[in-house]
Amino acid sequence: ENVVSHGVTMNVQGLPIPVVYHDDGTYSANAMGSDIPGTWRIEGHSLCTESSMQPGESCTEYPDGKGPGDTFNVNSASLGAVTVTINE
């Protein structure tokens, strides 16, 4: 819940990607100056996303109990190893 309510910065292979989640189930990310719109939903402990750069929904399990300012690692089926920091 904190991930989608506060937004995150994902670090993928040294590239920081800020992501803002909107209440209508959409999100916006920015990678290397390119805006990437997409959709999201929560299923259990997983955040499921889809975007034009990632066709087909991908679900990633997130750890419980993380809040604003916390940093943790997840393994994304589409992106591989990702370090996630929840915005404060």
ChimeraX attribute file (.defattr): number of C-alpha atoms within 10 A of each C-alpha:
attribute: neighborCount
match mode: 1-to-1
recipient: residues
	/A:1	13
	/A:2	15
	/A:3	20
	/A:4	20
	/A:5	14
	/A:6	17
	/A:7	23
	/A:8	26
	/A:9	21
	/A:10	23
	/A:11	16
	/A:12	15
	/A:13	11
	/A:14	9
	/A:15	12
	/A:16	17
	/A:17	17
	/A:18	18
	/A:19	23
	/A:20	18
	/A:21	21
	/A:22	15
	/A:23	9
	/A:24	9
	/A:25	13
	/A:26	16
	/A:27	20
	/A:28	16
	/A:29	20
	/A:30	15
	/A:31	14
	/A:32	8
	/A:33	8
	/A:34	8
	/A:35	11
	/A:36	16
	/A:37	17
	/A:38	18
	/A:39	17
	/A:40	21
	/A:41	17
	/A:42	15
	/A:43	11
	/A:44	9
	/A:45	13
	/A:46	14
	/A:47	17
	/A:48	16
	/A:49	21
	/A:50	19
	/A:51	18
	/A:52	10
	/A:53	9
	/A:54	13
	/A:55	11
	/A:56	10
	/A:57	13
	/A:58	17
	/A:59	19
	/A:60	18
	/A:61	15
	/A:62	18
	/A:63	11
	/A:64	9
	/A:65	8
	/A:66	15
	/A:67	15
	/A:68	15
	/A:69	12
	/A:70	13
	/A:71	15
	/A:72	13
	/A:73	14
	/A:74	16
	/A:75	14
	/A:76	14
	/A:77	10
	/A:78	15
	/A:79	13
	/A:80	11
	/A:81	14
	/A:82	19
	/A:83	18
	/A:84	23
	/A:85	21
	/A:86	22
	/A:87	20
	/A:88	11
